[in-house]
Amino acid sequence: MRKIAGVVGVVCVFGIIIFSVRGNKDEDAKMREIVARAIKAHGGDNLAKCKGYITKTKGKLLDLEYTTETSLQAPDRSRTVAESKLGKLVQVLNGDKGWVKFGDLSRECVKEELDEMREQLNANLISHLVVLLDREYKLSPLGEEKIDDRPAIGLHVEHRGFRDLNLYFDKENYLLLKVETRIKDPLRGGEEVAAETLYSDYRDVDGIMTARKVTIKYDGKTYIESEITEAKYAEKLDDKVFEKP
């Protein structure tokens, strides 16, 4: 009798394990399907082959009007030039090196700055979606919610060495509506805050659906409102873009 009970117990344990593994595989397959649909909605092959892009924006950071030009080249290079009445700020990440220049003063970034720049680059790459095809990115469901009265499907993204992100896609057309993560706010002395980026007003740019309006909220309060005035996509940007400023 004890042997029978033992066998039944072992069978039950293996049944639970098998059910759990199948459940995880089914869940992962569903998440991968959402990513595939989102990539297709944003441009499919056109999106996949463009590992670099340049965007120009104008907007307001709180009450400060500004313009930016952001260049990104996967997997590890970015450059942002921001101009306002306060002056011109240039920030460059090139692999394991980084620099910041304000006005005529230029210096190499310290480790904490490099870490945050890599976090921002990782978030931008994930928002570009194609990297999510890599199995290094762990995906899990978040359920549904409404974003600006649009039903949206949520996806949680984990990648070793980086902060987690939440992505929300329009349930009908699979365009990206929102990204949630945490960042270090330089205006608060590097305090970590909840950051929420909202995308809207999509337009077709060279076969890639591009959001024209971007709103960023910190801890639920609107921090940045911007409009993308120009966007260019390319397989590879000129190396000189990411040289020391």
N, C-alpha and C positions, 0 to 999 in steps of 0.2 A: 504493500500500500504506500509505504514511504517512497519507494522507487518510482511508482506511478506519479505520485504528487511531485517528486523532484523533476521528472521528465516534463510534466505539465508546466511546472514553473519555468524550466529552461525554454520550452517552446514559447511560452508567453513573453519571456524577456526578448527572445529573438524576434518574435512577432512585432513587439514594440519598436525594436531597433530598425527592422525592415520598414515598418510603417513610417517611422521618423525620417529615414533616409529618402524614401519615396516622396514623402511630403516636402522635404527640403528641395529635392530635385524638381518637383512640380512647381513649387513656389519660385525657384530660380528661373525656370523656363518661362513663367509668366512675366517675371521682371525683365528678362532678356527680350521678350516679345514687345513689351512696352518701349524699351530702348530702340529696338529695330523700327518700330512704327514712328517713333519720334525722329529718328535720323532720316527716315524716308520723307516725313513731313517737312523737315527743315532743308531738304535738298538732296538726300540720298548720296549718289556717287559724287555729285558736285561738292557736297560737304566733306565727304571722306578724303578727297584728294587735296583739299585746301588745308594745309598744315600751318599756314601763316595768314595773318590778316592785319589790316590797319583800319582803325575807326577814328573818326573825328566827331567830337561832341561839343555842345554848348549847354550850359545849365547854371544851376544855383546850388551852392553848398551853404545851407542855411540862408543867409541874406547876401552871400558873396557870389557874384556872377563870375563865371570862368569859362574857358575853353580847354579841351584836351585833344591830344592825338596819342592814341595807344597802338603800339605795334606788338604782335605776339608771334612767336615761332615755336611750335611744338618741337621737342618736349620741354626745353629749359631756358628759353630766352624771352624777355619782354622789355619794352621801353615805353614809358609814359612821359609826355611833356604837357604840363599844366600851366596855363597863364591866367592871371587875374590882376587886379589893381595892386596886389601885394608883390607881384613880380612873376618870374618864370622859374618853375621847378621842373627838373629833369631827373627821372629815376630809371636806372637800367639794371637788369638782371641778365647775366650771361654765364650760364652754368654755375660754377661755384664762386663767381665773382659778382660784385654789385657796386654801383656807385650812385651817389645822389649829388645834384648840383643845383644850387639856388643862387640866381644872379651870376656873379663871376666866381663864386666859391664852389669848389668841387672836392669831394672826398670819397674814400672807399667806405662801403657799408660795413657795420659791425655785424657780428653773428646774429643778434636779435633781429636786426633789420632784414638780413638775408632770409632768415626763417619766415618772417611775415610776408616778404615778397614772394617766396616759394608757395606759401599758403594761398596768396592771391592768384598766382599763376595756376596752381592746381584747380582752384575754383573756376577760373576762366576756361581751362581745358575741359573740365567736366561739363560746364555750360555749353561747350561746343559739341558735346555728346559722344563723338566718335570714340574717345578713349574708354568709354563704358563697355565697349565690346571686349576689352581686355579683362580676363578673369581675375586679375589682381584687384579689381574693384568689386567689392561685395555688395550685392543689392538685396534689399528687403522691402516689403510693402508698408505703406503708411495709411492706406485707406483713401477716402475721398473727402474733399471739402470744396466750398465755393470760393472762387477768387474773382472779384468784380462781377459777381452774378454768373460766372461761368463754372460749371461743374469740372473739377480737376481731380486727376489721379496722382497720388503721392508715392514717391520712391525714395528710400533712404540709401545713401551711398557711404561706404566705408573704404578707406585705403590706408594701408599701414604707413605710419609716419606723418599723417595729415589729419586735420579735423574732419569730422563727419559733416555731410551735407544732406539736405532734403530738397528734392526736386518735385515740382508739381506741373503736370502737363494737362492741357485742355483735353477733356475727355472725348470731345468730338473730332478735333483736328490734330491733336497730339503736339501742338506747339507749346514750347516752354513758357509758363506763366510766372513761376516764382522759384527762387532759390533761397534756402535758409541755411545759415551757418553761424559761426562765431568768429569775430575778428578783434584785433587789438586797435582801439581807437587812439590815434596819436594826439588828438585834441583833449583826451582825458588821461594823458600820461601813460598810455599803453594799457589802459584798463580794457579787459575783455568784455565785449558786448554782443548781444544777439543781433545779427545782421540779416535783413530781409530785402532781397532784390526782386522787383516786379517788372515784367516785360510786357509791352503792349504795342499796338499799331505796327503789326508786321508788314513788311514790304519785300518783294522779290528783288534781290540784288545779284545779278549774274547767276540765276538759278538757285540761290540760297535765300531762304526766308530769314529776314533780319528785322529784329525789333527796333523801331524808330524811337520809342519812348522807354526810358529806364528810370525807375524810382527806387531809391535805397532808403530803408528805414533802420534806425538803430534803436533797440529796445522799444519798438513799436512807434517811434516818432520819426516823421519824415526828415531826412538828413540831406539827401541829394535828389534833385529833380533834373533830368537831362534829356536831351534830344540828340540822337545820332544824325549828324548832318551829311556824313559821307562814310561809305564802307567799301573796302577793297579786299578781295580774297586772292591768295596765291599759294602755289605749292611750296615756294620758298622765297623768303624775303632776302634782300641784300645783307650780307654779313656786316657791312659798315653801319647798319641801323643800330646794332647792339654793341658798338665800340664804346669805350670810356668817353663820357661827355666832357 
